[in-house]
Amino acid sequence: MRPPTGTKRRYLHVTELVEADVKITVESAATAEDLARQLDAGPYDFVSVHNNFEADPAALQMSPDLPRLHGATSCLGAMTQAGLAHGLAAFAIKDPDGAYGTALASFEDDPRAAALNATNKALMNADRLGERPEIIWVSATPGTEEDVLAGIEDVTGPEVPIIGGSAADNSVAGDWFVFDQADKSGAGVVVSVLFPSQPVSFAYQNGYSPSQHSGIVTRATGRTLHEIDGRPALDVYGEWTGGGISIDRAQKGVQTILSESTLWPLGREISQVGQVPFFLLAHPAYAEQTGDLQLFATVAEGEELTLMNGTVEGLVERAGRVAGLARASASTPDKPIDGALMIYCGGCMLSVRDQMPQVVAGVNAALGDAPFLGAFTFGEQGSLVRAGNRHGNLMISCIVFG
């Protein structure tokens, strides 16, 4: 029997000690045709696929065994419990006592409205219109993630946790796309509403520490940071990094600093947990001759920015720690889990690319070798204690099922 419309489902049969028959499968392959053949034990109630942009997902979209398909490109492939997958990887759930729905909407001129429409369609696809999901899994093309989160919350409210990551390509050339069982878009969002029959738990964190350098945003336009403390943002940022970030001021136009800035993002303190500050990160991607910095997240005038410090070792270890935190947040943390979905920033992955086998090993240790799928994204969305659903950069998240 369904709960009353507008209430949050908590699956009361769990309290009656009835174990739901949940099965999670994670597969990877070089082509969509091969992946579809490997997923031959369908139909599945929900499938999330993340792939190198060079892989064509058409064969998966045509499969009758994947009626709720959530897809997005991932930088250079994805990762699973078996290691790196350079083509495509799928996270497939069979959960007959749960409910799942997926839908895609192209942005056109209004990303917020597109996210609202995709969320409503996903709820209809799950036959749960008017109800609040346990959790929402989202993938959007980069650039308007804050609007996407607002559009989803226009439907579900801010209480439902939203976890996901922005679609990515291999070189920030704009070759990313998202897809569902019917459509594909280079500028859009795919939303999945999850009502699993067993509890889920999650974590959303970064692997950086605050430095002693901070300043106030005195001029900004969306994702372009013009001034910090009344001075050109690039000048201040260059001083904070000890000259580690600079450009050729004689060269006109935009110059990329994406790789150099990965270990020096800008953080905004947005909450505290046990008097420990939590920083949401913004990744400087490009610099201009004028002294402007272009970021992968929006900043506002009056916000305080802190230079954050990261290390390769910290980024390698952090994925396992986040997976462990997600598992520890479960009501029964010592119980074996069914599987997990992860988001690992694509910029972080490129910085520790040679150490990715260690990253996978750390996640496997934290999850007890349960099946998992991790996407490498160009923006990360997650839910924070006392701060709600937020979009950040260089972040890591994990959802644990069961």
N, C-alpha and C positions, 0 to 999 in steps of 0.2 A: 504494500500500500504506500502511495506517495505521501510525503509530508505536505502540509498546507503550503499553498503558493506563497512565495516570498520568504520562506524560512530556509535556514541553512541545513542541508542534509548531514546527518551524523551517523546514518546507518545503524539503527537500533539493534539489528540482528547481531551485530558484533558483541554487544553487551549480553546477548543471550547465548554466547559461546558457540555460535554457528560460524565456522570458518568458510569464508568465500573461496571458491576455486579460481584463484588468480594465477595466470601463467604469463611470464614475460620472456620474450625471445629477442635477442640482439644479433643481427646478421650484418655482414658487410660484403661488398662485391665490387668488381671493376665497372660493371655496367648495370643499368636498370633492369635489363632482361635477365641477367644472372641473379640479381637480387630478388626479382619477382619469383624466379624458380625456387630460390632458397626459402622463400616465405610460402611454401606450398602446403602448410598445415592450417591455412586460414579456413573460414574468414576470421579476421581479427576485429576486435571492438575499437581499437585505436592504434594508429601507426604514425610515428614521427620519423621522418627521413631527413638526413642532412648530408649534403654532397658537395663535391668540387663543382664549380660552376660549369666546367667542361662536360659534365655528365648530363645526358638528357633523361629526365624522369618520365617520359611519355609511357614507357612500358608499365611503370607502376600505376600511373593514372588510369590505365586501361584495365587493370586487374580487378576482377569482381570480388577478390578476397580482401581488398583494402578500401572499404566503403567510407572510412573516415581517415583521410590521409593528410597529414600536416607536414609540409616540406619547406626547406629553406637551404640556400647555399651556405657553405662553410669554408673558411679559408684553407685551401690545400687539402680538403677532405675532412675527416672526423677522427675520433678515437673511440675505441671500445675496450672491453676487458681483455681482448686478444691483442691490442696494440693499435697502431695507426692504420686508418683506412683511407687510402688515397683516392678512392672513387666515391662510393655511396655507403651509408650505414643506416640501418633501420632499427627502431625500438618498437616492438610490437606487443600489444597487450590483448590477452583473452580474459575477459572479466564479465561473465554472464550476469552477475548481480549488480554491476555498476552501470553507469551511463556516460557516454562520451559524445561530443559533437564538435565538428570542425567546419570552418567556412573562411573563404578568402574574399577580400574586397580591394579593388584598386583605389589609389588615393584620389586620382583626378585632381580637383582643386581643394580638397578638404580632407586631410588625413584623420582628423578627429571624427568626422561623420562616417568615414570609411570604417574606422575601428568600431564605432557604435553599430553600424550595419552588420559587420562581420560577427560581432558578439551576439547580436539578436539571431542571426542566421545559425550560428553554432548552437545556441540554446534550442532553437527549433529542430536542428539536426539531431540533438540529443533527446528530444521530446521532454524538455525541461524548461520551457519558456516561463518566465516569471520566478524561477528559483535561483538561488545563489550556489554557484559551483563550490566545491571544496578548494579548488585551485584552478588557475588559468595559465595555459602555456601559450606564449605568443612569439611570433617571428615577424619582423617588419623590415623593409628595406631602410637603410640608414638615412637620417636627416631630420625626421620629425617624431622621434620616439616619445617625447613628452606629450605631444598631441595625441598619439596613439593610446598612451596610458589614460589620458583624460577621457577619450572616447569610450574605452572599455568601462571605466568607472561610471560614466553616464548611465550605463545599463545596470551594472552590478553593485555600485557603491564602492567606497574605498576599503571596505573591510575584507574583501576577497583578495588573497595574495595573488599577484601576477608575477610569473617567473618566465624569463625567456632571453633571447638575444637577437641582435640585428643580423640580417643576412650579410654574407661577406663574399668577396671574390679573392683572387690571389695577389692583387697589386693595387687595390683601391682605385680601380679603373672604372667602376660602376657596372661591372658585369654580373652583379648579384641578382637574384630573383627569389620569389616565394611561390609556392604552389599548394593546391589542395587536390582533391580527387577529380576536379573538373577543370580548373583554370590555372593559369600561370601569370605572374605579373612582375615586371621589373621595377614597379613603384607601387607597393601595396602592403597589405598586412594579412596574415593568416592567424586566426584565433581558434584555440581549442579549449573547450570547457570540460573539466574533468570532475566527475562524480564517482570516484573509485569506491569499490565495496570494502576496501580496507583503508586504514588511515594512511595519510602521507605526512611527511615532515620535510623541512627544507632549511637551507642556509644560504646567505648572500653576503660575501665579504670581498675585501681586497687584500693584497699581500704587501702593503707598503706602510712605512712609518713616517710620522710628521717630522719635518725639520724645524729649525728655529726661525725660518724665513716665512713671513706672512705679510699681507697687505690687503687693502680694500679696493674692490672694483669701482673705479670712478667713472668709467665710460665703457659701455658694452652694447652691442646690437645683436641679439639672438646668440649665435654661437661665435661671433667675432668679438674678441676681447681687445679693446682699443687701449685702455689705460689702467694701470694699477697705481694707486696713490698719486694720481695726477700726472704720471709719466708714461711714455710709450711702453706698452706691455712687454714687447720683446726686449727692451733695454733692462727692465726690472728682472725679467725671467733669466736673461743672460747673466746678470750679476748673481742672482740666487744660485745658479748652477755653476758658478765659478768659471764662466766662459765655456762651459760644456755645450751650450746651445748658442749658435750664432749663424748668420747668413752673410752672403756677399751683398753688401748694401749698394754696390754699383750695378747689381743686376735688377732689372725691373721685373715686376710680376711676382707671383706666388712661388715660394720655395718650400719644398717638403722638409720637415724636421721630425717626421713620424717615428722613425727608428731611433734617432738620438734622444727623443723625449720620453721614450717608453719607461725608463727607470726614474724619470723626474716628472710625474704628472702633478696637476694642481688639485688640491683637495678642499672640500667644503665640509666643515663639521655640521652635521644635521641632526645628530642625536647622541645620547650617552646611554650606555648600558653598564650599570654598576660603577658609575663615575669614570668609565673608560670611553673616550670620545670615538664616534664612528665618523669616518670621512668618506664622502661620496666623491669619486674622482672624475676629472675632466682631462682628456688626453690632448695636448697641443699637437696638431697635425701639420699645419702650414704656418709660415711666417711671411710677412710682406715687407717691402722696402720702407713702408710708412711706419713700421713698428707694431703693426697689428698682429695678433695671434688668432688663428682659426682653430677652434676646438671641435671635438666630437660630442660635446654636450653644451647645453645652454647655461650661461651664467647671467646673473642680474646685477645691476648697479647696487652698491651697498653691501654685497656679500663679501665676506672675508675669505681670501684664498691663501692656502698654506702649501708651500712646496713640500711634496712627498718624496721619500727616498725608497727605492726598491733595489733588490739584488737578484741575481740569477738564482742563487740558492733559495731565496725566499719564494720566488715564483714557482720553482720546481716543487717545493714542499707544500705550498698553499693549497693546491687542488686536493690532496689527501686530507689536509686538515679541515677544509670546508666539507668534504664528503663525510668525515668523521663527526663534525658538528651537526650536519643534517641527520645523521643516524642517531646521534645522542639526543636529539630533540624529540625523537619518537617516544610514544607512550611505553613501548617495550624495547628499549635500545639493545638489549642483549639477544633478542630474537633474530634469526636469519631473515634477511630481507628478500623481497621478490626481484627488485631491480632498481635502477636509478637513471635519471636524466641529468646531464650536466651541461653547464655553459662555462667555457674557458675563453677568455678574451683572445682574439686572433693576434693582437699586438704582443701580448705576453707569450703566446705560443711561438711567434717568430723570434722572440728574444731568447727563448730556451729550446729552440728547435732540436739541437743535438742532444738535449737531455729529456726529450719527451718519453722515452722508455721508462725513465725514473718517475715521471709524472704519472704514467699509467700504473706503475707498480705501487705507488703511494695510494692511488685511488682504490686499487684492488685490495690492498691491505686494510683500508678503512671500511670497505663495503663487504669484506669477507668473500671476495671473488664472485660476488653476484654480478649478473649481466648489467652493463651500463653503456650508455651512448653519450658522448660528449661532443658538442659543436664548438667550433672556433669562430667567434663572432666579432663584429665591428661595433659593438655597443651592447650593454648588458642591462637587463631589467630585473628588479627584484623587490622584495618586500622587507621593510625594516621595522624593528620595534620602535614605536612612538614616532615614526616618520613616514609610514605608509609605503606605497608603491613608488619606486624611483627609477630613473634612467641614469646610468653611470658608464664609465669607461674603465678598462683594465681591471674588471671585476670577475669574480668566479661565483657560480651558484650551483646548487645541487638539490634535486627533489628525490627523496627516498620513498619507494612504494612498499607497503606491507610492514 
